[in-house]
Amino acid sequence: MKLPLSDIAAWLGAEIEGDTSVEITGLAKIEEANAGELTFIANPRYLKYAGVTNAGAILVDRNVPSMDKTLVRVDNPYLAFLKLTQRFYATEPTLEEGIHETAIIGDNSKIGKNTRIGAYAVIGRECRIGDHVFIYPGVVIDDHVSVGKDSVIYANVSIRERCTLGKRVIVHMGAVIGADGFGFAFEEGAYHKIPQVGSVRIDDDVEIGANTTIDRAALGETRIGKGTKLDNLIMIAHNVEVGEHTAIAAQTGISGSARIGNYVRVGGQAGFIGHIRVGDRVIVGAQAGITRDAAPGEFLTGTPARHHIRVKREQAGAAKIPQLLKRVKQLEARIAELERKSDQGGEG
């Protein structure tokens, strides 16, 4: 593909500063870009490469200072670059049209228009699969499941009975939606299973990473809000509610009945105890242990999690401990010396 830079700028609503006649043949990282390729700077740390890159043009924020390069100024360089990636490198579907002859579809299930179902996929009874859905090989969808239009269910995903997925949901390989929640009562020296009779509801535009698990509710629903993005290897327990447009990184675990707000950002390997409330726009650092409710807008790090500024102060203080110990030893030696001299003076 070859596109005039002026066409790209018009499509993005951008302003060009420099050579408007450049033709763009592809996209590349700023360190590796060649003439004719477009790159971007979203993080100020990469401004140091601007003077040495061979890129034909650079996507930048509107406030970046002028330089001896052709610049394409936009409000959000990272988002603009992602849009261009989709345009330059759009891929053809890897799933053949129609329903594969080895797929199994249960009684009274309705399959929408232009939906593709791969080899050995299994769809149970009374399911509702929307238009333009892609269901890849080896997917197992149990009875009474609903999948909204334009969703993509990749290979070897398992979705148990009575779960609901909204429109444009993406579920990556190996994810499990609707497994039993971890509920047991201990009596007379043994654990007794508590029936998990609820369901899972995934709202529109959610993306679920590979091998992530979302347990069904004991009663009611486990729910993932609109536009939320879940990374790989996340564990979400029964009756959890995750709000809208929240992003959760890999290996995070959220215990039962926790409530996570809207626009929350969670770093990798974070852990949440059950029944807590995390307010809107909270930021949770990687490996944080959330053991209390979090007010809207808090920035929490550490285990147990505290306010980020407090943790940084504690870390700064801890870094001074070796110096303080050395100083204490010097003071102890000085005191001992003064006491020895005082004793000698008394004896005289």
C-alpha atoms as a printed R data frame, in Angstrom:
    type eleno elety resid chain resno       x       y      z
1   ATOM     1    CA   MET     A     1   0.000   0.000  0.000
2   ATOM     2    CA   LYS     A     2   1.174   3.518 -0.801
3   ATOM     3    CA   LEU     A     3  -0.728   6.541  0.469
4   ATOM     4    CA   PRO     A     4   0.003  10.259  0.119
5   ATOM     5    CA   LEU     A     5   0.700  11.821  3.495
6   ATOM     6    CA   SER     A     6  -1.930  14.452  2.696
7   ATOM     7    CA   ASP     A     7  -4.592  11.717  2.421
8   ATOM     8    CA   ILE     A     8  -3.526  10.226  5.759
9   ATOM     9    CA   ALA     A     9  -3.678  13.641  7.411
10  ATOM    10    CA   ALA     A    10  -7.156  14.279  6.026
11  ATOM    11    CA   TRP     A    11  -8.369  10.889  7.258
12  ATOM    12    CA   LEU     A    12  -6.986  11.560 10.749
13  ATOM    13    CA   GLY     A    13  -8.028  15.210 10.895
14  ATOM    14    CA   ALA     A    14  -4.337  16.099 11.285
15  ATOM    15    CA   GLU     A    15  -2.091  18.994 10.329
16  ATOM    16    CA   ILE     A    16   1.111  18.471  8.342
17  ATOM    17    CA   GLU     A    17   4.187  20.507  9.177
18  ATOM    18    CA   GLY     A    18   6.855  19.981  6.532
19  ATOM    19    CA   ASP     A    19   6.841  18.118  3.221
20  ATOM    20    CA   THR     A    20   3.235  17.455  2.220
21  ATOM    21    CA   SER     A    21   4.284  15.463 -0.879
22  ATOM    22    CA   VAL     A    22   5.660  12.488  1.081
23  ATOM    23    CA   GLU     A    23   4.175   9.109  0.158
24  ATOM    24    CA   ILE     A    24   3.834   6.575  2.962
25  ATOM    25    CA   THR     A    25   4.455   2.897  2.214
26  ATOM    26    CA   GLY     A    26   4.207   1.494  5.720
27  ATOM    27    CA   LEU     A    27   4.465   2.004  9.473
28  ATOM    28    CA   ALA     A    28   7.411   1.357 11.787
29  ATOM    29    CA   LYS     A    29   8.907   2.003 15.225
30  ATOM    30    CA   ILE     A    30  10.805   5.254 15.401
31  ATOM    31    CA   GLU     A    31  14.158   3.500 15.935
32  ATOM    32    CA   GLU     A    32  13.690   1.290 12.880
33  ATOM    33    CA   ALA     A    33  11.728   3.420 10.414
34  ATOM    34    CA   ASN     A    34  13.008   3.969  6.887
35  ATOM    35    CA   ALA     A    35  12.268   6.665  4.334
36  ATOM    36    CA   GLY     A    36   8.679   6.346  3.205
37  ATOM    37    CA   GLU     A    37   7.540   4.912  6.542
38  ATOM    38    CA   LEU     A    38   5.452   6.728  9.114
39  ATOM    39    CA   THR     A    39   6.263   6.492 12.815
40  ATOM    40    CA   PHE     A    40   4.930   8.143 15.979
41  ATOM    41    CA   ILE     A    41   5.967   9.683 19.286
42  ATOM    42    CA   ALA     A    42   3.463   9.309 22.112
43  ATOM    43    CA   ASN     A    43   5.924   9.139 25.013
44  ATOM    44    CA   PRO     A    44   8.267  12.137 25.552
45  ATOM    45    CA   ARG     A    45  11.141   9.713 26.234
46  ATOM    46    CA   TYR     A    46  11.212   8.902 22.519
47  ATOM    47    CA   LEU     A    47  11.733  12.500 21.431
48  ATOM    48    CA   LYS     A    48  15.472  11.772 21.514
49  ATOM    49    CA   TYR     A    49  15.021   9.604 18.406
50  ATOM    50    CA   ALA     A    50  13.310  12.338 16.412
51  ATOM    51    CA   GLY     A    51  16.562  13.849 15.203
52  ATOM    52    CA   VAL     A    52  18.062  10.553 14.018
53  ATOM    53    CA   THR     A    53  15.102   8.608 12.669
54  ATOM    54    CA   ASN     A    54  14.949   7.944  8.930
55  ATOM    55    CA   ALA     A    55  11.141   8.003  8.941
56  ATOM    56    CA   GLY     A    56   9.413   9.921  6.165
57  ATOM    57    CA   ALA     A    57   7.093  11.555  8.716
58  ATOM    58    CA   ILE     A    58   6.322  11.430 12.432
59  ATOM    59    CA   LEU     A    59   2.930  11.450 14.141
60  ATOM    60    CA   VAL     A    60   3.194  13.777 17.143
61  ATOM    61    CA   ASP     A    61   1.072  15.616 19.647
62  ATOM    62    CA   ARG     A    62  -0.052  19.075 18.564
63  ATOM    63    CA   ASN     A    63   2.121  20.649 21.284
64  ATOM    64    CA   VAL     A    64   5.446  19.005 20.344
65  ATOM    65    CA   PRO     A    65   8.044  21.657 19.332
66  ATOM    66    CA   SER     A    66   8.876  22.045 15.650
67  ATOM    67    CA   MET     A    67  11.909  20.177 14.316
68  ATOM    68    CA   ASP     A    68  13.713  19.434 11.079
69  ATOM    69    CA   LYS     A    69  11.314  16.591 10.240
70  ATOM    70    CA   THR     A    70   7.938  16.300  8.592
71  ATOM    71    CA   LEU     A    71   5.405  16.181 11.417
72  ATOM    72    CA   VAL     A    72   1.791  15.062 11.405
73  ATOM    73    CA   ARG     A    73   0.123  16.753 14.362
74  ATOM    74    CA   VAL     A    74  -2.842  15.008 16.013
75  ATOM    75    CA   ASP     A    75  -4.571  15.055 19.398
76  ATOM    76    CA   ASN     A    76  -3.542  11.491 20.292
77  ATOM    77    CA   PRO     A    77  -0.554  10.089 18.340
78  ATOM    78    CA   TYR     A    78  -0.853   6.608 19.821
79  ATOM    79    CA   LEU     A    79  -4.521   6.229 18.914
80  ATOM    80    CA   ALA     A    80  -3.898   7.679 15.445
81  ATOM    81    CA   PHE     A    81  -1.096   5.171 14.869
82  ATOM    82    CA   LEU     A    82  -3.363   2.299 15.932
83  ATOM    83    CA   LYS     A    83  -6.018   3.416 13.456
84  ATOM    84    CA   LEU     A    84  -3.425   3.530 10.694
85  ATOM    85    CA   THR     A    85  -2.185   0.060 11.644
86  ATOM    86    CA   GLN     A    86  -5.683  -1.293 11.111
87  ATOM    87    CA   ARG     A    87  -5.843   0.431  7.732
88  ATOM    88    CA   PHE     A    88  -2.396  -0.615  6.476
89  ATOM    89    CA   TYR     A    89  -2.375  -4.157  7.779
90  ATOM    90    CA   ALA     A    90  -5.987  -5.304  7.676
91  ATOM    91    CA   THR     A    91  -6.032  -9.117  7.604
92  ATOM    92    CA   GLU     A    92  -8.442 -11.468  5.914
93  ATOM    93    CA   PRO     A    93 -10.497 -13.717  8.206
94  ATOM    94    CA   THR     A    94  -8.811 -17.063  8.857
95  ATOM    95    CA   LEU     A    95 -12.160 -18.765  9.372
96  ATOM    96    CA   GLU     A    96 -13.965 -20.093  6.322
97  ATOM    97    CA   GLU     A    97 -17.459 -18.900  5.522
98  ATOM    98    CA   GLY     A    98 -20.431 -20.914  6.697
99  ATOM    99    CA   ILE     A    99 -20.807 -23.677  9.272
100 ATOM   100    CA   HIS     A   100 -18.217 -26.449  9.179
101 ATOM   101    CA   GLU     A   101 -19.636 -29.925  8.605
102 ATOM   102    CA   THR     A   102 -18.160 -31.204 11.867
103 ATOM   103    CA   ALA     A   103 -19.764 -28.483 14.016
104 ATOM   104    CA   ILE     A   104 -22.636 -29.550 16.280
105 ATOM   105    CA   ILE     A   105 -25.598 -27.242 16.896
106 ATOM   106    CA   GLY     A   106 -28.248 -28.143 19.465
107 ATOM   107    CA   ASP     A   107 -32.001 -28.088 19.106
108 ATOM   108    CA   ASN     A   108 -33.814 -24.754 18.752
109 ATOM   109    CA   SER     A   109 -30.601 -22.711 18.556
110 ATOM   110    CA   LYS     A   110 -30.709 -19.728 16.216
111 ATOM   111    CA   ILE     A   111 -27.652 -18.766 14.191
112 ATOM   112    CA   GLY     A   112 -27.484 -15.257 12.725
113 ATOM   113    CA   LYS     A   113 -26.696 -14.161  9.183
114 ATOM   114    CA   ASN     A   114 -23.120 -14.420  7.875
115 ATOM   115    CA   THR     A   115 -21.960 -16.163 11.024
116 ATOM   116    CA   ARG     A   116 -18.987 -18.521 10.673
117 ATOM   117    CA   ILE     A   117 -18.598 -21.626 12.839
118 ATOM   118    CA   GLY     A   118 -15.379 -23.633 12.711
119 ATOM   119    CA   ALA     A   119 -14.566 -27.310 12.878
120 ATOM   120    CA   TYR     A   120 -15.683 -29.322 15.916
121 ATOM   121    CA   ALA     A   121 -17.337 -26.344 17.569
122 ATOM   122    CA   VAL     A   122 -20.276 -27.312 19.775
123 ATOM   123    CA   ILE     A   123 -23.284 -25.099 20.398
124 ATOM   124    CA   GLY     A   124 -25.926 -26.315 22.823
125 ATOM   125    CA   ARG     A   125 -29.692 -26.076 22.841
126 ATOM   126    CA   GLU     A   126 -31.729 -22.857 22.807
127 ATOM   127    CA   CYS     A   127 -28.717 -20.659 22.057
128 ATOM   128    CA   ARG     A   128 -28.887 -17.306 20.292
129 ATOM   129    CA   ILE     A   129 -25.876 -16.470 18.118
130 ATOM   130    CA   GLY     A   130 -26.052 -13.041 16.435
131 ATOM   131    CA   ASP     A   131 -25.164 -11.895 12.938
132 ATOM   132    CA   HIS     A   132 -21.549 -11.811 11.733
133 ATOM   133    CA   VAL     A   133 -20.236 -13.814 14.695
134 ATOM   134    CA   PHE     A   134 -17.008 -15.817 14.269
135 ATOM   135    CA   ILE     A   135 -16.801 -19.020 16.336
136 ATOM   136    CA   TYR     A   136 -13.453 -20.727 15.847
137 ATOM   137    CA   PRO     A   137 -12.671 -24.481 16.015
138 ATOM   138    CA   GLY     A   138 -13.064 -26.331 19.280
139 ATOM   139    CA   VAL     A   139 -15.297 -23.766 20.959
140 ATOM   140    CA   VAL     A   140 -17.872 -25.224 23.359
141 ATOM   141    CA   ILE     A   141 -20.987 -23.157 24.057
142 ATOM   142    CA   ASP     A   142 -23.467 -24.724 26.460
143 ATOM   143    CA   ASP     A   143 -27.265 -24.460 26.500
144 ATOM   144    CA   HIS     A   144 -29.191 -21.169 26.633
145 ATOM   145    CA   VAL     A   145 -26.179 -18.956 25.817
146 ATOM   146    CA   SER     A   146 -26.550 -15.684 23.927
147 ATOM   147    CA   VAL     A   147 -23.753 -14.142 21.838
148 ATOM   148    CA   GLY     A   148 -24.299 -10.679 20.338
149 ATOM   149    CA   LYS     A   149 -23.561  -9.717 16.742
150 ATOM   150    CA   ASP     A   150 -20.036  -9.053 15.440
151 ATOM   151    CA   SER     A   151 -18.453 -11.013 18.310
152 ATOM   152    CA   VAL     A   152 -15.389 -13.234 17.886
153 ATOM   153    CA   ILE     A   153 -14.900 -16.405 19.952
154 ATOM   154    CA   TYR     A   154 -11.458 -17.872 19.328
155 ATOM   155    CA   ALA     A   155 -10.434 -21.530 19.475
156 ATOM   156    CA   ASN     A   156 -11.000 -23.696 22.551
157 ATOM   157    CA   VAL     A   157 -13.063 -21.168 24.492
158 ATOM   158    CA   SER     A   158 -15.660 -22.667 26.847
159 ATOM   159    CA   ILE     A   159 -18.874 -20.821 27.685
160 ATOM   160    CA   ARG     A   160 -21.218 -22.557 30.087
161 ATOM   161    CA   GLU     A   161 -24.997 -22.487 30.291
162 ATOM   162    CA   ARG     A   162 -27.088 -19.325 30.539
163 ATOM   163    CA   CYS     A   163 -24.222 -16.882 30.023
164 ATOM   164    CA   THR     A   164 -24.779 -13.751 27.939
165 ATOM   165    CA   LEU     A   165 -22.242 -11.994 25.723
166 ATOM   166    CA   GLY     A   166 -23.031  -8.620 24.181
167 ATOM   167    CA   LYS     A   167 -22.141  -7.171 20.803
168 ATOM   168    CA   ARG     A   168 -18.578  -6.986 19.474
169 ATOM   169    CA   VAL     A   169 -17.183  -9.087 22.309
170 ATOM   170    CA   ILE     A   170 -13.793 -10.721 21.671
171 ATOM   171    CA   VAL     A   171 -12.832 -13.831 23.647
172 ATOM   172    CA   HIS     A   172  -9.321 -15.179 23.115
173 ATOM   173    CA   MET     A   173  -8.109 -18.772 23.113
174 ATOM   174    CA   GLY     A   174  -8.683 -20.971 26.133
175 ATOM   175    CA   ALA     A   175 -10.813 -18.545 28.125
176 ATOM   176    CA   VAL     A   176 -13.523 -20.054 30.349
177 ATOM   177    CA   ILE     A   177 -16.726 -18.139 31.019
178 ATOM   178    CA   GLY     A   178 -19.249 -19.426 33.519
179 ATOM   179    CA   ALA     A   179 -17.333 -22.105 35.442
180 ATOM   180    CA   ASP     A   180 -18.587 -22.728 38.979
181 ATOM   181    CA   GLY     A   181 -17.579 -20.185 41.567
182 ATOM   182    CA   PHE     A   182 -15.369 -21.363 44.432
183 ATOM   183    CA   GLY     A   183 -18.053 -21.855 47.054
184 ATOM   184    CA   PHE     A   184 -17.882 -24.462 49.828
185 ATOM   185    CA   ALA     A   185 -19.197 -24.803 53.379
186 ATOM   186    CA   PHE     A   186 -17.069 -26.653 55.943
187 ATOM   187    CA   GLU     A   187 -18.933 -28.924 58.325
188 ATOM   188    CA   GLU     A   188 -18.087 -32.105 60.216
189 ATOM   189    CA   GLY     A   189 -14.554 -32.268 58.856
190 ATOM   190    CA   ALA     A   190 -15.428 -31.923 55.165
191 ATOM   191    CA   TYR     A   191 -16.165 -29.321 52.515
192 ATOM   192    CA   HIS     A   192 -19.658 -29.281 51.032
193 ATOM   193    CA   LYS     A   193 -20.203 -27.689 47.623
194 ATOM   194    CA   ILE     A   194 -22.508 -24.668 47.455
195 ATOM   195    CA   PRO     A   195 -24.478 -24.783 44.183
196 ATOM   196    CA   GLN     A   196 -23.494 -22.015 41.765
197 ATOM   197    CA   VAL     A   197 -26.782 -21.362 40.002
198 ATOM   198    CA   GLY     A   198 -26.197 -17.821 38.716
199 ATOM   199    CA   SER     A   199 -24.711 -16.715 35.393
200 ATOM   200    CA   VAL     A   200 -22.211 -14.385 33.717
201 ATOM   201    CA   ARG     A   201 -23.092 -11.284 31.699
202 ATOM   202    CA   ILE     A   202 -20.493  -9.726 29.405
203 ATOM   203    CA   ASP     A   203 -21.570  -6.339 28.047
204 ATOM   204    CA   ASP     A   204 -20.814  -4.834 24.617
205 ATOM   205    CA   ASP     A   205 -17.247  -4.206 23.364
206 ATOM   206    CA   VAL     A   206 -15.510  -6.267 26.059
207 ATOM   207    CA   GLU     A   207 -12.274  -8.093 25.212
208 ATOM   208    CA   ILE     A   208 -11.232 -11.144 27.250
209 ATOM   209    CA   GLY     A   209  -7.655 -12.423 27.090
210 ATOM   210    CA   ALA     A   210  -6.367 -15.952 26.602
211 ATOM   211    CA   ASN     A   211  -6.895 -18.389 29.481
212 ATOM   212    CA   THR     A   212  -8.792 -15.840 31.538
213 ATOM   213    CA   THR     A   213 -11.549 -17.295 33.718
214 ATOM   214    CA   ILE     A   214 -14.786 -15.618 34.768
215 ATOM   215    CA   ASP     A   215 -16.829 -17.648 37.264
216 ATOM   216    CA   ARG     A   216 -20.602 -17.753 37.293
217 ATOM   217    CA   ALA     A   217 -22.423 -16.228 40.256
218 ATOM   218    CA   ALA     A   218 -23.713 -18.301 43.140
219 ATOM   219    CA   LEU     A   219 -26.938 -16.325 42.672
220 ATOM   220    CA   GLY     A   220 -27.541 -13.472 40.255
221 ATOM   221    CA   GLU     A   221 -24.768 -12.439 37.844
222 ATOM   222    CA   THR     A   222 -21.045 -11.982 37.566
223 ATOM   223    CA   ARG     A   223 -20.819  -8.951 35.298
224 ATOM   224    CA   ILE     A   224 -18.208  -7.295 33.100
225 ATOM   225    CA   GLY     A   225 -19.173  -3.778 32.014
226 ATOM   226    CA   LYS     A   226 -19.210  -2.220 28.574
227 ATOM   227    CA   GLY     A   227 -15.848  -1.565 26.914
228 ATOM   228    CA   THR     A   228 -13.758  -3.260 29.610
229 ATOM   229    CA   LYS     A   229 -10.529  -4.968 28.540
230 ATOM   230    CA   LEU     A   230  -9.188  -8.037 30.345
231 ATOM   231    CA   ASP     A   231  -5.664  -9.309 29.707
232 ATOM   232    CA   ASN     A   232  -4.549 -12.956 29.676
233 ATOM   233    CA   LEU     A   233  -4.583 -15.203 32.745
234 ATOM   234    CA   ILE     A   234  -6.976 -13.166 34.874
235 ATOM   235    CA   MET     A   235  -9.178 -14.793 37.507
236 ATOM   236    CA   ILE     A   236 -12.558 -13.183 38.231
237 ATOM   237    CA   ALA     A   237 -14.536 -14.934 40.935
238 ATOM   238    CA   HIS     A   238 -18.268 -15.397 41.424
239 ATOM   239    CA   ASN     A   239 -20.552 -12.373 41.799
240 ATOM   240    CA   VAL     A   240 -17.798  -9.888 40.931
241 ATOM   241    CA   GLU     A   241 -18.912  -6.741 39.133
242 ATOM   242    CA   VAL     A   242 -16.412  -4.895 36.938
243 ATOM   243    CA   GLY     A   243 -17.529  -1.509 35.647
244 ATOM   244    CA   GLU     A   244 -17.312   0.064 32.220
245 ATOM   245    CA   HIS     A   245 -14.104   0.862 30.307
246 ATOM   246    CA   THR     A   246 -11.863  -0.661 32.955
247 ATOM   247    CA   ALA     A   247  -8.515  -2.214 31.963
248 ATOM   248    CA   ILE     A   248  -7.013  -5.107 33.957
249 ATOM   249    CA   ALA     A   249  -3.545  -6.521 33.243
250 ATOM   250    CA   ALA     A   250  -2.431 -10.152 33.310
251 ATOM   251    CA   GLN     A   251  -2.420 -12.467 36.329
252 ATOM   252    CA   THR     A   252  -4.741 -10.291 38.383
253 ATOM   253    CA   GLY     A   253  -7.102 -12.070 40.757
254 ATOM   254    CA   ILE     A   254 -10.407 -10.615 41.981
255 ATOM   255    CA   SER     A   255 -12.143 -12.438 44.819
256 ATOM   256    CA   GLY     A   256 -15.856 -13.035 45.129
257 ATOM   257    CA   SER     A   257 -18.425 -10.225 45.301
258 ATOM   258    CA   ALA     A   258 -15.846  -7.450 44.795
259 ATOM   259    CA   ARG     A   259 -17.104  -4.336 43.009
260 ATOM   260    CA   ILE     A   260 -14.695  -2.603 40.621
261 ATOM   261    CA   GLY     A   261 -15.753   0.794 39.260
262 ATOM   262    CA   ASN     A   262 -15.640   2.463 35.856
263 ATOM   263    CA   TYR     A   263 -12.403   3.545 34.149
264 ATOM   264    CA   VAL     A   264 -10.275   1.685 36.693
265 ATOM   265    CA   ARG     A   265  -6.738   0.687 35.635
266 ATOM   266    CA   VAL     A   266  -5.156  -2.369 37.230
267 ATOM   267    CA   GLY     A   267  -1.512  -3.433 36.831
268 ATOM   268    CA   GLY     A   268  -0.385  -7.028 36.464
269 ATOM   269    CA   GLN     A   269  -0.489  -9.546 39.326
270 ATOM   270    CA   ALA     A   270  -2.694  -7.357 41.498
271 ATOM   271    CA   GLY     A   271  -4.945  -9.085 44.007
272 ATOM   272    CA   PHE     A   272  -8.320  -8.038 45.440
273 ATOM   273    CA   ILE     A   273  -9.950  -9.550 48.514
274 ATOM   274    CA   GLY     A   274 -13.646 -10.305 48.388
275 ATOM   275    CA   HIS     A   275 -16.561  -7.952 49.059
276 ATOM   276    CA   ILE     A   276 -14.577  -4.718 48.660
277 ATOM   277    CA   ARG     A   277 -15.575  -1.623 46.696
278 ATOM   278    CA   VAL     A   278 -13.161   0.089 44.316
279 ATOM   279    CA   GLY     A   279 -14.342   3.478 43.096
280 ATOM   280    CA   ASP     A   280 -14.265   4.956 39.610
281 ATOM   281    CA   ARG     A   281 -10.925   5.910 38.008
282 ATOM   282    CA   VAL     A   282  -8.831   4.191 40.671
283 ATOM   283    CA   ILE     A   283  -5.313   3.215 39.578
284 ATOM   284    CA   VAL     A   284  -3.899  -0.010 41.040
285 ATOM   285    CA   GLY     A   285  -0.174  -0.632 40.621
286 ATOM   286    CA   ALA     A   286   1.344  -3.947 39.588
287 ATOM   287    CA   GLN     A   287   1.433  -6.604 42.349
288 ATOM   288    CA   ALA     A   288  -0.670  -4.449 44.651
289 ATOM   289    CA   GLY     A   289  -2.734  -6.206 47.294
290 ATOM   290    CA   ILE     A   290  -6.099  -4.471 47.696
291 ATOM   291    CA   THR     A   291  -7.416  -5.256 51.163
292 ATOM   292    CA   ARG     A   292  -9.737  -2.293 51.722
293 ATOM   293    CA   ASP     A   293 -12.251  -0.175 49.851
294 ATOM   294    CA   ALA     A   294 -10.728   2.411 47.516
295 ATOM   295    CA   ALA     A   295 -12.212   5.878 47.073
296 ATOM   296    CA   PRO     A   296 -12.700   7.240 43.534
297 ATOM   297    CA   GLY     A   297  -9.479   8.476 41.964
298 ATOM   298    CA   GLU     A   298  -7.057   6.869 44.421
299 ATOM   299    CA   PHE     A   299  -3.669   5.596 43.226
300 ATOM   300    CA   LEU     A   300  -2.776   2.482 45.212
301 ATOM   301    CA   THR     A   301   0.430   0.437 45.237
302 ATOM   302    CA   GLY     A   302   2.158  -2.057 47.518
303 ATOM   303    CA   THR     A   303   0.945  -4.910 49.708
304 ATOM   304    CA   PRO     A   304  -1.176  -4.195 51.590
305 ATOM   305    CA   ALA     A   305  -1.986  -1.391 49.167
306 ATOM   306    CA   ARG     A   306  -1.556   2.180 50.360
307 ATOM   307    CA   HIS     A   307  -1.658   5.504 48.604
308 ATOM   308    CA   HIS     A   308   1.121   5.644 46.019
309 ATOM   309    CA   ILE     A   309   2.751   8.782 47.511
310 ATOM   310    CA   ARG     A   310   2.922   7.141 50.935
311 ATOM   311    CA   VAL     A   311   4.528   4.039 49.448
312 ATOM   312    CA   LYS     A   312   7.137   6.145 47.629
313 ATOM   313    CA   ARG     A   313   7.964   7.953 50.866
314 ATOM   314    CA   GLU     A   314   8.297   4.642 52.697
315 ATOM   315    CA   GLN     A   315  10.570   3.313 49.961
316 ATOM   316    CA   ALA     A   316  12.681   6.455 50.098
317 ATOM   317    CA   GLY     A   317  12.944   6.096 53.864
318 ATOM   318    CA   ALA     A   318  13.835   2.410 53.618
319 ATOM   319    CA   ALA     A   319  16.671   3.269 51.226
320 ATOM   320    CA   LYS     A   320  18.244   5.381 53.989
321 ATOM   321    CA   ILE     A   321  18.234   2.576 56.576
322 ATOM   322    CA   PRO     A   322  21.812   1.327 55.872
323 ATOM   323    CA   GLN     A   323  23.110   4.885 56.229
324 ATOM   324    CA   LEU     A   324  21.130   5.377 59.438
325 ATOM   325    CA   LEU     A   325  22.405   2.076 60.888
326 ATOM   326    CA   LYS     A   326  25.961   3.124 60.122
327 ATOM   327    CA   ARG     A   327  25.331   6.463 61.810
328 ATOM   328    CA   VAL     A   328  23.817   4.749 64.871
329 ATOM   329    CA   LYS     A   329  26.908   2.537 65.204
330 ATOM   330    CA   GLN     A   330  29.138   5.606 65.004
331 ATOM   331    CA   LEU     A   331  27.073   7.352 67.667
332 ATOM   332    CA   GLU     A   332  27.128   4.253 69.906
333 ATOM   333    CA   ALA     A   333  30.902   4.084 69.565
334 ATOM   334    CA   ARG     A   334  31.173   7.799 70.355
335 ATOM   335    CA   ILE     A   335  28.942   7.449 73.427
336 ATOM   336    CA   ALA     A   336  30.960   4.455 74.625
337 ATOM   337    CA   GLU     A   337  34.162   6.479 74.206
338 ATOM   338    CA   LEU     A   338  32.725   9.413 76.173
339 ATOM   339    CA   GLU     A   339  31.536   7.084 78.938
340 ATOM   340    CA   ARG     A   340  35.005   5.482 79.150
341 ATOM   341    CA   LYS     A   341  36.666   8.860 79.460
342 ATOM   342    CA   SER     A   342  34.108   9.930 82.040
343 ATOM   343    CA   ASP     A   343  34.797   6.799 84.088
344 ATOM   344    CA   GLN     A   344  38.542   7.368 83.895
345 ATOM   345    CA   GLY     A   345  38.103  10.954 85.050
346 ATOM   346    CA   GLY     A   346  36.037   9.796 88.005
347 ATOM   347    CA   GLU     A   347  38.670   7.321 89.062
348 ATOM   348    CA   GLY     A   348  41.312  10.043 89.005
